[in-house]
C-alpha cells in the first residue's frame, strides 16, 4: 500500500501557483440563439498546485531531493500544510500578539522554553464548527468565536481533526455561514474545528517530474507540481 509522508522540516517554498480551479459543465446543445452557453457548477475538480523553492544546499538540499524520491513519481503522497501569505493578521483573527511573540514565540506558563530551547510558535486560534455538514456539502457554519463570523470571499480554511482539505470561501451567506469550494472532502461535525492552517494530502502527477539543477554552489530552480488526494482516498490507499 502507498505511504503518506510528512513534509521535511525546514523545506519552505517561496512561490505557490494554483494550476486548477472550480470546474463547470457546458454543452453545445445548451447554447442559446444569442450564442450564450449555459454552464453549471460541477462537483468535480481537485486542487493542482505548483510550489517553487529558493536555492538550497547541504541538509536542506538533501531533504528536498529525498522528498522527491520518496514520492515515487506519484505512488506516495505527502502532507502539505498551506500557509496563506495573504491570510488574516493576528488582530483580524481576534488575537492580541506582540511583535516579540510573533517572531520569538511564547514560553510555557513557568517562563521556560521546550527542552531544545525553542518556544511555542504563536498560531491563530481555531473555531468550533457550528453545524454538521455531510461530505460533498458546499455550505459550512462556524461558531461566533474569534474569526468564525469574520471570513470573506477568498479566505482559506481547513478542518480538524483528521481532515485533509483546503477550502476557499466563495460567498458569505449569513453571519458565520459560508459557501466553499471545493465541496467538503469529508463530513464535519460540531465536535470538529475550523483552522486557518489547512492541510492537504498531495502527490506528484505521474507525468510531471520535479525540475531542478544542481549548480556549483546550490540546488537551484526546484519546482514541484502536486495534485490533491481526496481525504477518503488518503485513508483507503495511503495509510502505510
RACORFEN-V237319 format. One record per backbone hydrogen bond with DSSP energy under -0.5 kcal/mol. CO is the residue of the C=O (numbers start at 1). NH is the residue of the N-H. Records with the same first field share a line. If there is no record, write none. Layout:
# RACORFEN-V237319
CO->NH, NH
This chain:
# RACORFEN-V237319
2->240
3->5, 77
5->79
8->11
10->12
12->54
15->52
17->50
23->42
25->40
27->30
28->31
30->38
32->35
35->37
36->32, 38
38->27
40->25
44->23
47->228
48->19, 20
49->226
50->17
51->224
52->14, 15
56->219
57->60
58->62
59->63
60->64
61->65
62->66
63->67
64->68
65->69
66->70
67->71
68->73
69->72
71->74, 75, 76
72->75
77->5
78->202
79->81
80->82, 200
82->84
83->85
84->87
89->93
90->95
91->94
95->97
98->102
99->103
100->104
101->105
106->120
108->111
112->108
114->117
118->114
120->106
127->194
128->143
131->141
133->188
134->137
137->184
138->180
140->178
141->130, 131
143->145
145->148
147->150
152->155
155->169
157->167
158->195
160->193
163->165
165->199
167->157
168->181
169->154
171->173, 179
174->177
176->142, 178
177->173, 174
178->140
179->170, 171
181->168
184->136
188->133
189->192
192->129
193->160
194->127
195->158
198->82
199->165
200->80, 202
201->229
202->78
203->227
205->208
207->209
211->223
213->215, 220
218->215, 220
219->56
220->213
222->53
223->211
224->51, 226
225->205
226->49
227->203
228->230
229->201
230->234
231->235
232->236
233->237, 238
234->238
237->2
